[in-house]
Amino acid sequence: NTNVEKTLGEQEKKNDEQFSNAKEALTKTIEQTSSDINSLDSKINDETVKLTSAISAKERQIEESADKFNEEIMQLKGKLENHGEQQSRTNDIIKTNFETVKSNFEKNLKDSESLLKQQIQSSAAVMTHDVTNLTDKMESEMTKVNETVEKEKKDIL
């Protein structure tokens, strides 16, 4: 009876150690997953900062174009008041300048949108890749844990 108790005690101790090892491996996987998620979050934040900066730069360009346009309009209005005979010519210049600014504004807007889309697609690709790697790691670790558990079951039986 003592031998049976001793054998059961040893087997129980062995099972406890194996469970502890499996638990430790799972804990490490969870910690790594948390670290990977934090890394992804950091990358997302970095990309957001880059996109915000790019958008701000484009907005400044648009504001500068608008300021230049407004300044040119004011100058042209002054010329119209002083030179009524040049009104037709001045109106043509205003129209041309307006079309140029409008064209530049639309181009800047399209460029900003294109840049934003490219950066979002790039970020999405990086995140998808990182999530796939993380999933693969987790599946690998779970397979190892399951194999260890199955091996121990066989050893016990």
Secondary structure, DSSP 4 states (H G I P E B T S, - for coil): -HHHHHHHHHHHHHHHHHHHHHHHHHHHHHHHHHHHHHHHHHHHHHHHHHHHHHHHHHHHHHHHHHHHHHHHHHHHHHHHHH-GGGHHHHHHHHHHHHHHHHHHHHHHHHHHHHHHHHHHHHHHHHHHHHHHHHHHHHHHHHHHHHHHHHHHHHHH-
